[in-house]
Amino acid sequence: MSRVTRTAAVLTASAAAVAMAACAPQAEGDAVDVADIDSATCEAEDGPLRIYLNPFGPTLSEQFTADTGIETEIADLGGGEILARIAAEANNPQWDVVMLDGHGSLQALAGQGQLLTDLAPANLANLTDEGQDLVPADRSWIPFSQHAAAVIAYNTDSLDAGESPQSWDALTDPAYAPLGMADPAVAAPAYPVVSHFFESLGSDQAEEYFTTIIDNGFNVYEKNGPVGEALISGEVPVAALQEQNVYGLMEVGEPVDFVWPESGVPGVVRAAAISAETPRPCAASKLVDWILDPGNVEYLMENGGNDGTFTPYVEGVDTSSLPADRPAEGRLLITDADFAAQNEADIKDWFANQQAR
């Protein structure tokens, strides 16, 4: 009997996200030619820039408008909700820019022809070497930061530091069950966690790894926030939890600590992309340009709350606002974008099917 625990709402959202991703129609091709667009000098088109984003929300949009005079209309949603909305609007996109935790999901949208290609923001040269290496050949999405999609968090009332799991392999020990984690079909940072294991272990071993954890007891929650709440209450003693949530809980004195294994933690790339059907390519390019400016990245890190905890891919950023508990040399394991994109539907479908066992 399966021991996966999740709410009906989460199951519905998961199934919808998987189905929409699988059924998204192929766009016929780019409707916008950006070859002559210079984001530094072009004139922004009329109308608000429509942004779908899961980090920053008004913190980003209000400052961008203040700096550029370009009005925005944002949909501040969870990552899974954004992908489901984009899939539903595939034949009539209502968005200009998407900003998301999960370069694999953006690569999948690129494969469906839904993203503008050959982006050339004026500040593209500001990317670090690591960031430059991630930029796809068709420049359909632009990375600007990375952070831990999950660290091993534990309830300090349930376990002391000596008893806590020190590696990802240790999570298969039934002594740590039930393990808590966000749903990879709903929470944007959760898919990079599971896609990392499927890439590094191979599909058969990854399924065996997660099947062992599921059989021990596995509580899946809609997003990382509820995972943190379950960890605080002791509903789960251990969780694979996004790093920003962990620091927030520790800062307010909750009984939570974490392990960042020496081998590394699954990382998630935050990136931006422009709709292939946008009627506002200049305004959209100016937003991508804006987020590659070191001063604007510092602003987002200092004022973005939990969203501001990340390693920037932009050169010259003062990172002194990062939490003291964050390991300075913590290793982030980034899944290849093509692997994550090509296997997204199958991996999410496999997880969704586990609750039916």
Secondary structure, DSSP 8 states (H G I E B T S, - for coil): ---EE--HHHHHHHHHHHHHHHH-----S-S---TT--TTT----SS-EEEEESSSTHHHHHHHHHHH---EEEEE--HHHHHHHHHHTTTS---SEEEEE-HHHHHHHHHTT-B--S---TTGGGB-HHHHHHS-TT--EEEEEEEES-EEEEETTT--TTTS--SSGGGGSGGG-SEEEE-TTT-TTHHHHHHHHHHHH-HHHHHHHHHHHHHH-EEEESSHHHHHHHHHHTSSSEEEE-HHHHHHHHHTT-SEEEE--TT-EEEEEEEEEEBTT-S-HHHHHHHHHHTTSHHHHHHHHHHSGGGG-SEESBTT---TTS-TTS-TT--EE---HHHHHHHHHHHHHHHHHHTT-
